């Protein structure tokens, strides 16, 4: 399982430019291995990607298949954002 950040009001899942294990850059969901790690890095990470409302972002447990689906929907495009609706559906749109 992975832990991600989800905005309480909009449902946006936090994403950013990252490097994969092949040292290639990609745009995708930022994930952590534990809830504690996500909480520890939350404020600084959100500031780095331009959010100053860290109190509105919740740590959410998300399985690997859902993370992969979300990354596919983002299409490696930083102009897109991923929304998780209350019922769990994932949708990407343009900022």
C-alpha positions, 0 to 999 in steps of 0.5 A: 500500500502507498500513502498519498495526499488528497485535498479535503475540498477538491479531491485532488491527489497531490502529484509532481515531477519525479524520477523513477528507478530508471532515473527517468523523469515523469509526472505522477502521484507522490506516494510514501510507504507509511502514513507517518512518513507522509505526515512528516513530509506533507507540509514541506512537499506541499509548499514545494509544489505551490500549496500553502494550505497543508491543513486541507490535505489528508493522508490517504491509503491507496493501493498500487493498482489505483496509483498506477491508474491515476498515473495513467490518467495524468498522462505524464502531463504537469498541466493535468490534475487528478481528482478522486471523487467521494465514491472513489472514481479517479478523473484527470482534468486540465488545471 
